[in-house]
Amino acid sequence: MIAQVIIGAFFSRAALVFHFTMKYTLSSSVAVPATLIQECFMKQGRTVLEAKRFGCHSCSPDTPLVEAVTQMVSHDISCLVVTGHDGYLAGIITRNDVLRGYLASDEWQRLPVGDYMTREVITVTPEDLLSTVANLLLDHRIHRVVVVRQENGKPKPVAVVSDTDLIYHMMKEVN
């Protein structure tokens, strides 16, 4: 006997909540494997390199906050990778970091990004799995990671992967 089974997965961890439903036709004697839900959420084995176009918007630590905000608004992005003059990763500046600067001073426009950026950046490599990225985002309660390649023993930023990127890939698998 063939029965149509609807599998509803509700994934909730930290502040990230997803709900999706998939239909499968299974014989009544077939059990749904436990890994099916994980496979539906994020294809196992898919890497950052396979899923993300490379390139990121950046600024330097001495860039005024107003210039960083202008770049974020004009490109409709939520962060900038901060690089030193040598092009290596120095930090990340997010909208929340900018808000801290705004609340700290009436002269916020002139304040340098370096005073408000996050210096301890969670990074991944292009070879890391998307499921690894998802776990990092949830475990650290962050919205994005910087993709880096090691060059001369230093991290060179090549892309940013956000929770929005993961949601996009998750929904491509559902549809």
C-alpha positions as CSV (number, residue, x, y, z in Angstrom):
1,M,0.0,0.0,0.0
2,I,1.3,3.4,-0.9
3,A,0.6,6.4,1.3
4,Q,1.4,10.0,0.9
5,V,3.2,11.3,4.0
6,I,3.6,14.9,4.9
7,I,6.7,15.7,6.9
8,G,6.6,18.9,8.8
9,A,9.8,20.1,10.3
10,F,9.9,22.8,12.8
11,F,13.5,23.9,13.5
12,S,14.0,26.3,16.4
13,R,17.3,27.2,18.0
14,A,18.3,30.6,19.5
15,A,16.3,33.2,17.7
16,L,16.2,31.5,14.4
17,V,12.9,29.7,13.6
18,F,12.0,28.0,10.4
19,H,9.0,26.0,9.3
20,F,8.7,24.0,6.1
21,T,6.6,21.1,4.9
22,M,7.6,18.5,2.3
23,K,5.6,15.7,0.7
24,Y,6.9,12.2,0.0
25,T,5.2,9.1,-1.3
26,L,6.3,6.2,0.7
27,S,5.1,2.6,1.1
28,S,3.5,2.1,4.5
29,S,6.3,-0.2,5.6
30,V,9.1,2.4,5.0
31,A,10.2,4.4,8.0
32,V,11.3,8.0,7.5
33,P,15.0,8.2,8.3
34,A,15.9,10.5,11.1
35,T,18.5,12.2,8.8
36,L,15.8,13.2,6.3
37,I,14.9,16.4,8.2
38,Q,18.6,17.5,8.3
39,E,19.0,16.7,4.6
40,C,15.9,18.8,3.9
41,F,17.2,21.7,5.9
42,M,20.7,21.9,4.3
43,K,22.1,19.5,1.8
44,Q,24.7,17.4,3.4
45,G,28.1,17.9,1.8
46,R,27.3,21.2,0.2
47,T,30.1,23.7,0.8
48,V,30.3,27.4,1.0
49,L,32.3,27.4,-2.3
50,E,29.4,25.6,-4.0
51,A,26.7,27.9,-2.6
52,K,28.1,31.4,-2.4
53,R,29.4,33.9,-5.0
54,F,32.6,35.4,-3.8
55,G,33.1,39.1,-3.1
56,C,32.4,41.4,-0.2
57,H,32.1,45.0,0.6
58,S,34.8,46.4,2.9
59,C,36.2,49.4,4.6
60,S,39.3,50.1,6.8
61,P,39.4,50.7,10.5
62,D,39.9,54.4,10.0
63,T,36.8,54.9,7.8
64,P,34.3,57.3,9.4
65,L,31.1,55.6,10.6
66,V,29.0,57.8,8.3
67,E,30.9,56.4,5.2
68,A,30.4,52.8,6.4
69,V,26.6,53.5,6.9
70,T,26.5,55.1,3.4
71,Q,28.0,52.0,1.9
72,M,25.7,49.7,3.8
73,V,22.6,51.7,2.7
74,S,23.7,52.1,-0.9
75,H,24.4,48.3,-1.3
76,D,21.5,47.2,0.9
77,I,23.7,45.2,3.2
78,S,23.9,44.8,6.9
79,C,27.7,44.8,7.5
80,L,31.1,45.6,6.0
81,V,34.2,43.5,6.4
82,V,36.9,45.6,7.9
83,T,40.4,45.1,6.4
84,G,43.7,46.5,7.2
85,H,45.7,48.4,4.6
86,D,47.2,45.0,3.7
87,G,43.8,43.6,2.7
88,Y,43.7,41.1,5.6
89,L,40.7,40.7,8.0
90,A,40.7,43.2,10.8
91,G,37.1,42.9,11.9
92,I,33.5,43.4,10.9
93,I,31.2,46.4,11.4
94,T,27.4,45.7,11.6
95,R,24.4,47.9,11.8
96,N,24.3,47.2,15.6
97,D,27.9,48.3,15.9
98,V,27.0,51.6,14.1
99,L,24.0,52.1,16.4
100,R,26.4,51.8,19.4
101,G,28.5,54.6,17.9
102,Y,25.4,56.7,17.2
103,L,24.2,56.4,20.8
104,A,27.7,57.0,22.2
105,S,28.3,60.4,20.6
106,D,26.6,63.3,18.9
107,E,29.7,63.3,16.7
108,W,29.2,59.7,15.6
109,Q,29.6,60.5,11.9
110,R,33.3,61.3,12.4
111,L,34.1,58.3,14.7
112,P,36.3,55.6,13.1
113,V,34.9,52.2,12.3
114,G,37.8,50.7,14.3
115,D,36.4,52.1,17.5
116,Y,33.1,50.1,17.1
117,M,33.9,47.1,14.9
118,T,33.9,43.6,16.2
119,R,37.5,42.3,16.2
120,E,36.8,38.7,17.1
121,V,35.2,37.5,13.9
122,I,33.8,34.0,13.4
123,T,35.2,32.8,10.1
124,V,34.8,29.8,7.8
125,T,36.7,28.6,4.7
126,P,35.2,28.1,1.3
127,E,35.5,24.3,1.9
128,D,33.4,24.3,5.1
129,L,29.9,22.8,4.9
130,L,26.8,24.9,4.9
131,S,25.6,22.9,7.9
132,T,28.8,23.9,9.8
133,V,28.0,27.6,9.0
134,A,24.4,27.1,10.3
135,N,25.6,25.7,13.5
136,L,28.2,28.5,14.0
137,L,25.5,31.1,13.5
138,L,23.2,29.5,16.0
139,D,25.9,28.6,18.6
140,H,27.4,32.1,18.6
141,R,24.0,33.9,18.1
142,I,25.3,35.9,15.1
143,H,23.8,36.6,11.7
144,R,26.8,36.1,9.5
145,V,30.3,34.7,9.2
146,V,33.2,35.9,7.0
147,V,34.6,33.4,4.5
148,V,38.4,33.6,4.4
149,R,41.3,32.0,2.6
150,Q,44.7,31.8,4.4
151,E,47.3,33.8,2.6
152,N,50.8,34.2,4.1
153,G,49.3,32.8,7.4
154,K,46.7,35.6,7.6
155,P,43.0,35.5,6.9
156,K,42.0,37.2,3.5
157,P,38.3,37.8,3.3
158,V,36.6,36.5,0.2
159,A,32.8,36.6,1.1
160,V,30.2,36.8,3.8
161,V,27.6,34.1,4.4
162,S,24.6,35.2,6.3
163,D,21.5,33.5,7.8
164,T,19.6,35.0,4.8
165,D,21.9,33.1,2.4
166,L,21.2,29.8,4.3
167,I,17.5,30.4,4.3
168,Y,17.6,30.9,0.5
169,H,19.4,27.6,0.0
170,M,17.1,25.9,2.5
171,M,14.1,27.0,0.5
172,K,15.6,26.1,-2.8
173,E,15.8,22.5,-1.5
174,V,12.2,22.5,-0.4
175,N,10.8,23.8,-3.7
